[in-house]
Amino acid sequence: MKYIRQFTIILLISFAGELLHALIPWPIPASIYGLAIMLFCLITKKLKVSAIKETSSFLIEIMPVMFIPAAVGLMTSWNQIRQMILPYTLITLISLIIVFAAAGRVTQAVARKKG
């Protein structure tokens, strides 16, 4: 029963994210709204970690299984992807470097502020 309650809490917060996505005309995915609601609830202590801990841990453990359909989709689209492999590779590498640099800068700024 505990797992059903925890999963229901997670689903309700996800549903609230879906509602916000439908009501607010911004190009933000519903999952991001749901994550923001969850973060807000956890920070303000409206929701305790213990109220969702076991189910959220389980969902994180099975997360790799959720990527199987995407990987199969890539395999079925390989002929189209192969034609553009160089631009895809360059875009991925450039994006990776930008994300690493931004994450490093933010981490350094937070470390300086705390230290």
N, C-alpha and C positions, 0 to 999 in steps of 0.2 A: 504494500500500500504506500510505503514511503516513496518508492520509485515513481509510482503513478502521480503522486502529489508533486514531486520535484519536476517531472516531465511536464505536467500541466502548467506549472509556473513558467517554465521555459517557453512552452507553446503560447501561453497568454502574452508574454512579453514579445514574442515574435509576431503574434497577431496584432498587437498594438503598433509594432513597426510597420506592418502591412497597412494598417489604417492610416497612419501618418503619411505613408507613401501615397496613398490614394487621395488624401486631403490636401497635401502640400504639393504644389506643382514644380518642385525642384527636381533636378536629375540626380537624385540620391537614391541608391537601392534601398529597398525595405529592410534588408538585413542590417544595413548600417544604422538605420533608425532603431532597430531592435537592440543592436549592440550598445548604442548610446543610452537607451532606456535602461538596459541592464546595468551599465556602468553607473548611471545616475542613482539607481536604486541601491547598488552596493556601496557607493561612496556616502550616500546620505543615511545609510544603515536602515533604510526602509525594507531591505531584503538582506538577510544574513547569508553568508557563504554556506553555512551549514544547511540552509534550506534547499540548496541545489547541488551540493558538492558531489555526491555519489553519481547522480545522473549525468552531470556535466563531465565528470571524469570519464565515465563510460563513453559518452559521445566523442570526447577527444581521442580516446583510444581507438575507436572504430573509424575515425576520420579518413585514414588512407583508403578505406573501402569506397568512400564517396567519390574518389577521383577516378575510379575505374571507368565509368561511362565517358568521362571527358577524354581519357586516354584512348578508348576505343574509337571515339569520334575523330581524334587526331589520326589514328591509323587508317580509318576509312577515307580520310581527306588527304592522304599522303601525296597523291598525284598532283593536287593543287598546291600543296605546301612546298613540295620539292622544287617547283618552278620559281618560288620566291624565297628559297632557304637563305641566301646571302643577305637580303634586306632584313629578314626576320632575325637572323643571328646578330647583325649589326645593331638593330634596334634593341634587342635583348641585352647585349653587352653594354651599350651606352646607358640604358635605363638602370642596369645593375650598378654601374659605376656611380651614377647620380644618386641612387638610393643609398649606397654605401657611404658616399661623401656626406649626404644630408644626415644620415643616422649618426655618423661619427661626429659631425659638428654639434648636433643636438646633445649627444652624450657628453661631449666635452663641456658644453655650456652648462648642463645640469651638474656635472662634477665640479666645475668651478664655483657655481652658485652654492653648492652644499659644502664645499671644502674650503 
